[in-house]
């Protein structure tokens, strides 16, 4: 991690996500990284807890099924045209 990067706590990350930010899974050197965009990075443990939060839904945007790359608060997920809104599991 670079000096100027901010690592958010779970509470800070969720607060950002309640304002519209997304949790994003990215790959780079030396491996995978989690970011709340905009906001800052989060640890693997924090990302796992956020993804299990009942109000957080995956973006279903991965290259392969069940390999999602973005997660948002349910209130910011728009359903595809003609489909009812998703509900958190």
Beta strands, then each sheet from edge to edge (+ up, - down):
strand 1: 22-28
strand 2: 31-37
strand 3: 40-42
strand 4: 56-58
strand 5: 70-73
sheet 1: 3+ 2- 1+ 5- 4+
end
